[in-house]
Amino acid sequence: MKEMNSQKQEILAYLERIKSRPQFYVPEFELVSLSILVDGFRLGCFAALGDKVRSDYTEVFCDVVKERGWEMDTLHFLDQMSDSGLSPEHVFQEIMEIEIEVWKRLIW
């Protein structure tokens, strides 16, 4: 349990670093590139932590997205954010808020 807690803290710390300095990880601020970075990070976490985390993540992710007012339907919620008038920077901040909240809620 202690090791899992440590891993969770590492994940959250890394996501906070990405959120605070996205240009450090992707030189040109492009929403697609930043989204790919977050997706890749998530997949790496799944590979390291196992299938249980992956299945739990999906359910929690959908809950958080809906709680924040976005719909999980055929229109990807990133498009919904852009269509709602959010700037790319604000869309990225919203993506990071969702990702961080999901990892906070996951209990291993």
C-alpha positions in Angstrom: 0.0 0.0 0.0 2.8 2.4 0.9 4.5 1.8 -2.5 1.2 2.4 -4.3 0.7 5.7 -2.4 4.2 6.7 -3.4 3.5 5.9 -7.1 0.3 7.9 -6.9 2.2 10.9 -5.5 4.8 10.7 -8.2 2.1 10.6 -10.9 0.4 13.7 -9.4 3.6 15.6 -9.0 4.5 14.9 -12.7 1.1 16.0 -13.9 1.4 19.2 -11.9 4.8 19.9 -13.5 3.3 19.4 -17.0 0.4 21.7 -16.0 2.6 24.5 -14.7 5.1 24.4 -17.6 3.6 22.9 -20.7 6.1 24.7 -23.0 8.9 22.7 -21.3 7.4 19.5 -22.5 6.1 20.6 -25.9 8.0 23.6 -27.3 5.2 24.9 -29.5 1.9 25.2 -27.8 -0.3 22.8 -29.8 -3.2 21.2 -28.2 -2.8 18.0 -30.1 0.8 17.6 -29.0 0.0 18.3 -25.4 -2.9 15.9 -25.5 -0.6 13.2 -27.0 1.9 13.9 -24.2 -0.8 13.3 -21.5 -2.2 10.3 -23.3 1.3 8.7 -23.6 1.9 9.4 -19.9 -1.3 7.8 -19.0 -0.6 4.7 -21.1 2.9 4.5 -19.4 1.2 4.5 -16.0 -1.2 1.8 -17.1 1.7 -0.4 -18.3 3.5 0.1 -15.0 0.6 -0.3 -12.7 -1.5 -3.0 -14.4 -5.0 -3.7 -15.7 -6.9 -2.9 -12.5 -5.8 0.7 -12.6 -6.7 0.9 -16.3 -10.2 -0.3 -15.8 -10.8 1.9 -12.8 -9.3 4.9 -14.6 -11.9 4.7 -17.4 -14.9 4.8 -15.1 -13.5 7.6 -13.0 -12.4 9.6 -16.0 -15.9 9.5 -17.5 -17.3 10.6 -14.1 -14.9 13.5 -13.8 -15.5 14.7 -17.4 -19.2 14.7 -16.9 -18.9 16.4 -13.5 -16.9 19.2 -15.1 -19.8 19.8 -17.6 -18.5 18.0 -20.7 -20.3 15.2 -22.5 -18.8 11.8 -23.4 -20.3 11.3 -26.8 -19.2 11.1 -30.4 -17.9 14.6 -30.3 -14.7 14.4 -28.4 -14.9 16.6 -25.3 -11.7 18.5 -26.5 -13.7 19.6 -29.5 -16.5 20.6 -27.1 -14.1 22.7 -25.1 -12.8 24.5 -28.2 -16.3 25.0 -29.6 -17.4 26.5 -26.3 -14.8 29.3 -26.9 -12.0 28.2 -24.6 -8.6 29.2 -25.8 -6.1 26.4 -26.5 -4.3 27.3 -23.2 -7.6 27.1 -21.2 -8.5 23.8 -22.9 -5.1 22.4 -21.9 -5.6 23.6 -18.3 -9.0 21.9 -18.3 -7.4 18.6 -19.6 -4.9 18.8 -16.9 -7.5 19.5 -14.2 -9.4 16.5 -15.3 -6.4 14.2 -15.5 -5.2 15.3 -12.0 -8.6 14.8 -10.5 -8.9 11.3 -11.9 -5.6 10.2 -10.4 -6.5 11.8 -7.1 -9.7 9.7 -7.0 -8.2 6.4 -7.9 -7.7 4.1 -5.0 -5.2 1.3 -5.4 
